[in-house]
Amino acid sequence: MDEEYDVIVLGTGLTECILSGIMSVNGKKVLHMDRNPYYGGESSSITPLEELYKRFQLLEGPPESMGRGRDWNVDLIPKFLMANGQLVKMLLYTEVTRYLDFKVVEGSFVYKGGKIYKVPSTETEALASNLMGMFEKRRFRKFLVFVANFDENDPTKSLVCWREGALPAQSFILHPSPPVNLF
């Protein structure tokens, strides 16, 4: 490679891809490289399932009960992007969105006590969930009503309505959700 570059970016994680895209869009000649045979660095998505087992050096491979390996796509780090956030605006500006698929999240799940549970996102799901006891279900339902009625133009008005102490079911609400600063 006898060519000259303005910028050399090593790694293909989200940060490196955004940096590379911004430099390229602004007229810089960019060489973008990764040592891995896949894109995404530590936040990549791995498919088929057999590749995930190889990456973590699990010798036995996936059990047959998991079905076909190509039916699986595992995110090493789940990625949530707020629909109107700065990151989305940067991705649009750099045209990186040509290489991304955006999808509405259909549900979040947590592993607790040897089982996988759906994180409730509606009042009905909250009341039917086995993740919480009766009192916590009631508080969580109130929390969902609070979120649904949140007034962005007057957040203090909304916060006055929610004064029951710490967030209910905090252990599973905050894990699969994008960061939110309520207080």
C-alpha positions as a LaTeX table, in Angstrom:
\begin{tabular}{lrrr}
\hline
Residue & $x$ (\AA) & $y$ (\AA) & $z$ (\AA) \\
\hline
Met1 & 0.00 & 0.00 & 0.00 \\
Asp2 & 1.88 & 3.01 & $-1.28$ \\
Glu3 & $-1.13$ & 5.31 & $-0.99$ \\
Glu4 & $-1.30$ & 8.22 & 1.42 \\
Tyr5 & $-4.22$ & 8.80 & 3.79 \\
Asp6 & $-5.29$ & 11.75 & 5.86 \\
Val7 & $-6.61$ & 9.46 & 8.60 \\
Ile8 & $-6.10$ & 5.81 & 9.53 \\
Val9 & $-8.81$ & 4.38 & 11.79 \\
Leu10 & $-8.13$ & 1.08 & 13.55 \\
Gly11 & $-11.15$ & $-0.92$ & 14.69 \\
Thr12 & $-14.75$ & $-1.10$ & 13.52 \\
Gly13 & $-16.68$ & $-0.45$ & 16.71 \\
Leu14 & $-19.48$ & 2.10 & 16.61 \\
Thr15 & $-17.19$ & 4.96 & 17.73 \\
Glu16 & $-14.57$ & 4.18 & 15.09 \\
Cys17 & $-17.22$ & 3.88 & 12.35 \\
Ile18 & $-18.76$ & 7.24 & 13.25 \\
Leu19 & $-15.31$ & 8.90 & 13.35 \\
Ser20 & $-14.39$ & 7.36 & 10.00 \\
Gly21 & $-17.72$ & 8.42 & 8.47 \\
Ile22 & $-17.43$ & 12.02 & 9.70 \\
Met23 & $-13.87$ & 12.31 & 8.35 \\
Ser24 & $-14.88$ & 10.83 & 5.00 \\
Val25 & $-17.97$ & 13.02 & 4.61 \\
Asn26 & $-15.77$ & 16.05 & 5.31 \\
Gly27 & $-13.42$ & 15.21 & 2.45 \\
Lys28 & $-10.65$ & 13.29 & 4.23 \\
Lys29 & $-9.11$ & 10.21 & 2.66 \\
Val30 & $-9.67$ & 7.48 & 5.24 \\
Leu31 & $-8.20$ & 4.00 & 5.62 \\
His32 & $-10.44$ & 2.00 & 7.96 \\
Met33 & $-9.11$ & $-1.38$ & 9.15 \\
Asp34 & $-9.92$ & $-4.07$ & 11.71 \\
Arg35 & $-7.89$ & $-7.05$ & 12.92 \\
Asn36 & $-11.04$ & $-9.20$ & 13.20 \\
Pro37 & $-12.69$ & $-11.02$ & 10.29 \\
Tyr38 & $-15.98$ & $-9.24$ & 11.19 \\
Tyr39 & $-17.14$ & $-5.66$ & 11.75 \\
Gly40 & $-18.27$ & $-4.15$ & 15.00 \\
Gly41 & $-15.42$ & $-4.82$ & 17.43 \\
Glu42 & $-16.63$ & $-5.68$ & 20.92 \\
Ser43 & $-20.18$ & $-4.58$ & 20.08 \\
Ser44 & $-20.63$ & $-6.75$ & 17.00 \\
Ser45 & $-23.49$ & $-9.07$ & 16.22 \\
Ile46 & $-22.43$ & $-12.65$ & 15.63 \\
Thr47 & $-24.18$ & $-15.12$ & 13.39 \\
Pro48 & $-24.45$ & $-18.10$ & 12.97 \\
Leu49 & $-24.58$ & $-19.39$ & 16.52 \\
Glu50 & $-21.57$ & $-21.65$ & 15.89 \\
Glu51 & $-19.40$ & $-18.51$ & 15.45 \\
Leu52 & $-20.40$ & $-17.32$ & 18.92 \\
Tyr53 & $-19.30$ & $-20.64$ & 20.40 \\
Lys54 & $-15.97$ & $-20.37$ & 18.55 \\
Arg55 & $-15.42$ & $-16.79$ & 19.73 \\
Phe56 & $-15.80$ & $-17.80$ & 23.37 \\
Gln57 & $-13.88$ & $-21.06$ & 22.83 \\
Leu58 & $-16.76$ & $-23.32$ & 23.81 \\
Leu59 & $-15.67$ & $-26.67$ & 22.42 \\
Glu60 & $-18.93$ & $-28.59$ & 22.50 \\
Gly61 & $-20.86$ & $-26.21$ & 20.19 \\
Pro62 & $-24.55$ & $-25.29$ & 20.49 \\
Pro63 & $-26.97$ & $-28.06$ & 21.43 \\
Glu64 & $-29.33$ & $-29.32$ & 18.74 \\
Ser65 & $-32.29$ & $-28.12$ & 20.82 \\
Met66 & $-31.36$ & $-24.54$ & 19.80 \\
Gly67 & $-32.20$ & $-25.26$ & 16.17 \\
Arg68 & $-30.30$ & $-24.00$ & 13.15 \\
Gly69 & $-27.30$ & $-21.79$ & 13.90 \\
Arg70 & $-28.13$ & $-19.32$ & 11.12 \\
Asp71 & $-31.46$ & $-18.57$ & 12.82 \\
Trp72 & $-29.53$ & $-16.82$ & 15.62 \\
Asn73 & $-27.99$ & $-13.35$ & 15.63 \\
Val74 & $-26.45$ & $-12.49$ & 19.00 \\
Asp75 & $-25.49$ & $-8.92$ & 19.92 \\
Leu76 & $-22.46$ & $-8.90$ & 22.17 \\
Ile77 & $-23.69$ & $-5.57$ & 23.50 \\
Pro78 & $-27.34$ & $-4.71$ & 22.81 \\
Lys79 & $-27.61$ & $-1.30$ & 21.22 \\
Phe80 & $-30.45$ & 1.09 & 21.91 \\
Leu81 & $-30.56$ & 4.40 & 20.05 \\
Met82 & $-33.02$ & 7.04 & 21.07 \\
Ala83 & $-35.09$ & 7.87 & 17.99 \\
Asn84 & $-34.43$ & 11.60 & 18.15 \\
Gly85 & $-30.99$ & 11.57 & 19.79 \\
Gln86 & $-27.68$ & 13.11 & 18.74 \\
Leu87 & $-26.26$ & 9.71 & 17.80 \\
Val88 & $-29.01$ & 9.09 & 15.25 \\
Lys89 & $-28.42$ & 12.55 & 13.78 \\
Met90 & $-24.68$ & 11.80 & 13.42 \\
Leu91 & $-25.39$ & 8.44 & 11.81 \\
Leu92 & $-27.70$ & 10.13 & 9.30 \\
Tyr93 & $-25.14$ & 12.90 & 8.60 \\
Thr94 & $-22.31$ & 10.45 & 7.93 \\
Glu95 & $-24.58$ & 8.18 & 5.86 \\
Val96 & $-23.52$ & 5.23 & 8.01 \\
Thr97 & $-27.22$ & 4.37 & 8.05 \\
Arg98 & $-26.68$ & 2.71 & 4.67 \\
Tyr99 & $-25.03$ & $-0.13$ & 6.60 \\
Leu100 & $-27.39$ & $-0.29$ & 9.57 \\
Asp101 & $-30.82$ & $-1.73$ & 10.06 \\
Phe102 & $-33.10$ & 0.13 & 12.45 \\
Lys103 & $-35.84$ & $-1.87$ & 14.08 \\
Val104 & $-38.41$ & $-1.10$ & 16.70 \\
Val105 & $-37.72$ & $-3.14$ & 19.83 \\
Glu106 & $-40.51$ & $-5.66$ & 20.24 \\
Gly107 & $-39.56$ & $-6.61$ & 23.76 \\
Ser108 & $-36.76$ & $-6.95$ & 26.28 \\
Phe109 & $-36.00$ & $-10.06$ & 28.24 \\
Val110 & $-34.04$ & $-10.81$ & 31.40 \\
Tyr111 & $-32.60$ & $-13.98$ & 32.82 \\
Lys112 & $-33.53$ & $-14.44$ & 36.48 \\
Gly113 & $-33.54$ & $-17.52$ & 38.67 \\
Gly114 & $-32.79$ & $-19.89$ & 35.80 \\
Lys115 & $-35.64$ & $-18.62$ & 33.61 \\
Ile116 & $-36.07$ & $-16.04$ & 30.85 \\
Tyr117 & $-38.78$ & $-13.42$ & 31.47 \\
Lys118 & $-40.23$ & $-10.69$ & 29.28 \\
Val119 & $-39.78$ & $-7.26$ & 30.83 \\
Pro120 & $-43.30$ & $-5.83$ & 31.14 \\
Ser121 & $-43.95$ & $-2.72$ & 29.07 \\
Thr122 & $-47.70$ & $-2.28$ & 29.53 \\
Glu123 & $-49.98$ & $-2.14$ & 32.54 \\
Thr124 & $-51.50$ & $-5.53$ & 31.63 \\
Glu125 & $-48.07$ & $-7.18$ & 31.27 \\
Ala126 & $-46.97$ & $-5.67$ & 34.60 \\
Leu127 & $-49.92$ & $-7.16$ & 36.45 \\
Ala128 & $-49.41$ & $-10.59$ & 34.82 \\
Ser129 & $-45.61$ & $-10.71$ & 35.27 \\
Asn130 & $-43.93$ & $-13.23$ & 37.57 \\
Leu131 & $-40.93$ & $-10.91$ & 38.01 \\
Met132 & $-42.60$ & $-8.93$ & 40.79 \\
Gly133 & $-44.67$ & $-9.39$ & 43.90 \\
Met134 & $-48.17$ & $-7.93$ & 44.27 \\
Phe135 & $-47.10$ & $-4.57$ & 45.80 \\
Glu136 & $-44.29$ & $-4.11$ & 43.31 \\
Lys137 & $-46.69$ & $-4.83$ & 40.43 \\
Arg138 & $-48.96$ & $-2.04$ & 41.66 \\
Arg139 & $-46.04$ & 0.39 & 41.93 \\
Phe140 & $-44.72$ & $-0.63$ & 38.51 \\
Arg141 & $-48.14$ & $-0.09$ & 36.95 \\
Lys142 & $-48.18$ & 3.42 & 38.45 \\
Phe143 & $-44.69$ & 3.99 & 37.08 \\
Leu144 & $-45.82$ & 3.02 & 33.56 \\
Val145 & $-48.77$ & 5.43 & 33.84 \\
Phe146 & $-46.31$ & 8.13 & 34.96 \\
Val147 & $-44.07$ & 7.50 & 31.94 \\
Ala148 & $-47.03$ & 7.51 & 29.55 \\
Asn149 & $-48.25$ & 10.85 & 30.94 \\
Phe150 & $-44.82$ & 12.48 & 31.18 \\
Asp151 & $-44.96$ & 16.12 & 30.04 \\
Glu152 & $-41.68$ & 17.00 & 28.31 \\
Asn153 & $-42.56$ & 20.70 & 28.43 \\
Asp154 & $-43.07$ & 20.65 & 32.20 \\
Pro155 & $-41.09$ & 17.76 & 33.73 \\
Thr156 & $-41.50$ & 19.08 & 37.30 \\
Lys157 & $-45.28$ & 18.76 & 36.98 \\
Ser158 & $-44.87$ & 15.11 & 35.98 \\
Leu159 & $-42.37$ & 14.37 & 38.74 \\
Val160 & $-44.78$ & 15.60 & 41.39 \\
Cys161 & $-47.10$ & 12.78 & 40.31 \\
Trp162 & $-44.39$ & 10.16 & 40.88 \\
Arg163 & $-43.21$ & 10.27 & 44.49 \\
Glu164 & $-43.43$ & 6.67 & 45.69 \\
Gly165 & $-39.71$ & 6.31 & 46.36 \\
Ala166 & $-37.20$ & 4.29 & 44.35 \\
Leu167 & $-38.08$ & 2.93 & 40.97 \\
Pro168 & $-39.98$ & $-0.35$ & 41.22 \\
Ala169 & $-38.32$ & $-3.47$ & 39.85 \\
Gln170 & $-35.20$ & $-1.40$ & 39.27 \\
Ser171 & $-33.06$ & $-4.48$ & 38.65 \\
Phe172 & $-34.77$ & $-5.30$ & 35.37 \\
Ile173 & $-36.11$ & $-1.91$ & 34.26 \\
Leu174 & $-32.75$ & $-0.21$ & 34.00 \\
His175 & $-30.80$ & $-3.10$ & 32.47 \\
Pro176 & $-32.54$ & $-3.52$ & 29.10 \\
Ser177 & $-33.60$ & 0.11 & 28.75 \\
Pro178 & $-31.75$ & 3.06 & 27.29 \\
Pro179 & $-30.38$ & 5.44 & 29.92 \\
Val180 & $-33.02$ & 7.80 & 31.26 \\
Asn181 & $-32.50$ & 10.52 & 33.84 \\
Leu182 & $-35.77$ & 10.95 & 35.70 \\
Phe183 & $-34.56$ & 12.78 & 38.79 \\
\hline
\end{tabular}
